[in-house]
Amino acid sequence: MYGFGDEPDPAPDTVNVMEELVNDYITEMCLKASKVAKDRKVTVEDFKFILRNDSKKLARVEELLFMEKDIKTARKTFDVNEIEN
């Protein structure tokens, strides 16, 4: 919360409210994804399908997935270089 302009030590009740909101949102998204997935395992594509009408959230998901892939590639390159030396 501090990163978004709040003070370094937010009020405990504010933290509790934020935690409850985040937990509710994550639970709701997981339930929706499981409905989309039906009898199979939930995948990233299920979450992307749920967010298809919310362009900002979908774009953020795509950005984070790209960054994750980019970081994995960089780590592999780093690990290979470390082994060679």
N, C-alpha and C positions, 0 to 999 in steps of 0.2 A: 504494500500500500504506500510505502514511503516513496517508491519510484514514481508514483502518480501524484506527488505533491502533498501527501499527508505528512504529519510530523513523525519523527523517528520512533516514538513510542505511542502508537494509537491507543485509544480507549479500548479496554477489553470487550465492552459490549459491541463496539464497532467491528472489532475483529471477529467476534462470534457471529454477527449478522452477515458479514462478508463470507465467512466460512460456510454458513448455512446456505447462502445463495449459490455459492460455487458447487457445493455438494448436491444441491437440488438440480442444478443445471447439468452436471455430469451424469447424475442418475437418469434424468429425463432423456439425455442424448443416448445413453447406453440402452435404455429401454426401447427407444425408437429404432436404433440400429439393430437390436435383436429382432424386432418385428419385421424389419426389412430383410434380415438374413434368414428368417424363418427357422428351418431345421439345420442350417449349416453354421459354420463358425463365422462370427462377426469379423468383417475386414475393414480396412481403411476405406475401401470403396463404398461401403454401407454408410459410413459417416459422411463421405463426400456427397452421396446421394441425398442424405437428409438435409445437407446444407446447400443444395443446389439453388434454392431460392434466396439465399442470403449471400450475395456476392462478396461482401467484405470478409465474412467468416470463411467462406470457401477459398478466397484468395489467400488468406492467412494460413489456412491448412496447407495449401499448395506450396506456399513459401517455406513453411516449416519442413515439409517433406523434402523439398529440394535442398534445403540447408542440411538436413540430416544425411542425405545422400552425398552431398559435397564434403561433409565432415568425415564420413566413412572413407571416402576416397583419399582424403588428405591423410587420415590416420594410417591407411594401408601404405601409402607412399612413405610416410615417416617411418613406419615399422620396417619396411624394406631397406631404407637408407640406414637405419640404426643397426640392422643385422650385418650389412655389408661392411661397416666400419669396425 
